[in-house]
């Protein structure tokens, strides 16, 4: 479900990410199932998530794209020990009209 983003969209997301604090931190457990599930659930509330690599700093170049794949998101950027992931929120289903009483 990868959505291709234009360069303008990527620049806009990078600018937004500058103001974000890291929401998640990769620790000793690495990319455990629980960690991936937590990020996946967070995408229900926000489209842009910042992840800081506290541990596994040497493996961040391979772990960041892997995390994006596991969460069905897109890796917007990776700077230092921080990665920014993006997943567009699904459109809300239209409200059905209330049946007459």
C-alpha positions in Angstrom: 0.0 0.0 0.0 2.9 2.3 -0.7 1.7 5.7 -1.9 4.2 7.6 -4.1 4.7 11.2 -2.7 5.7 14.1 -4.8 8.9 16.1 -4.0 6.7 19.0 -2.8 4.8 16.7 -0.4 8.0 15.2 0.9 9.5 18.7 1.5 6.3 19.7 3.4 6.4 16.6 5.6 10.1 17.1 6.4 9.3 20.7 7.5 6.5 19.4 9.7 8.8 16.8 11.2 11.3 19.4 12.2 8.9 20.6 14.9 8.0 17.1 16.2 9.6 15.5 19.2 10.4 11.8 18.9 7.2 9.8 19.7 8.9 6.4 19.9 12.4 5.3 20.9 14.0 2.0 19.7 15.5 0.5 22.8 17.1 -2.9 23.8 14.1 -4.9 22.4 14.7 -3.5 18.9 11.8 -3.8 16.5 9.8 -6.2 18.6 6.3 -7.2 17.5 4.9 -5.0 20.4 6.9 -2.0 19.3 5.8 -2.3 15.6 2.2 -2.8 16.8 2.4 0.4 18.9 3.6 2.4 16.0 1.0 0.9 13.7 -1.7 1.9 16.3 -0.3 5.4 16.6 -0.9 5.9 12.8 -4.6 5.9 13.6 -4.1 9.2 15.4 -1.4 10.9 13.4 0.1 10.7 10.0 3.7 11.6 10.9 5.7 9.8 13.5 9.3 10.5 14.6 11.3 7.5 15.9 14.6 7.9 17.8 17.2 5.1 17.8 18.5 5.0 21.4 19.9 1.5 20.8 20.9 -0.2 17.5 22.4 3.0 16.2 24.7 1.1 13.9 21.9 -0.8 12.3 19.5 2.2 11.9 20.2 2.4 8.1 18.6 -1.0 7.7 16.1 -0.9 10.6 14.4 2.3 9.5 13.3 1.0 6.1 12.4 -2.3 7.7 10.2 -0.5 10.2 8.5 1.5 7.4 7.8 -1.8 5.6 6.4 -3.5 8.7 4.1 -0.5 9.5 3.0 0.0 5.9 4.3 3.5 6.0 6.8 5.6 4.1 10.3 6.6 5.3 10.4 10.3 4.8 13.8 11.0 6.2 16.5 9.7 8.4 18.8 12.2 10.1 21.3 11.2 12.7 19.6 8.7 15.0 16.1 9.8 14.1 13.7 8.5 11.4 10.4 10.0 10.3 7.6 7.8 9.1 4.5 8.8 7.2 1.2 7.0 6.5 -1.8 8.8 5.2 -4.9 8.4 7.3 -7.7 6.5 5.5 -10.6 8.7 4.5 -13.4 8.6 7.0 -16.4 6.7 5.6 -19.4 9.0 4.8 -22.0 9.1 7.5 -25.1 7.3 6.5 -28.4 9.1 6.8 -30.4 8.3 9.9 -33.5 6.2 9.2 -36.8 7.9 9.9 -38.3 7.1 13.3 
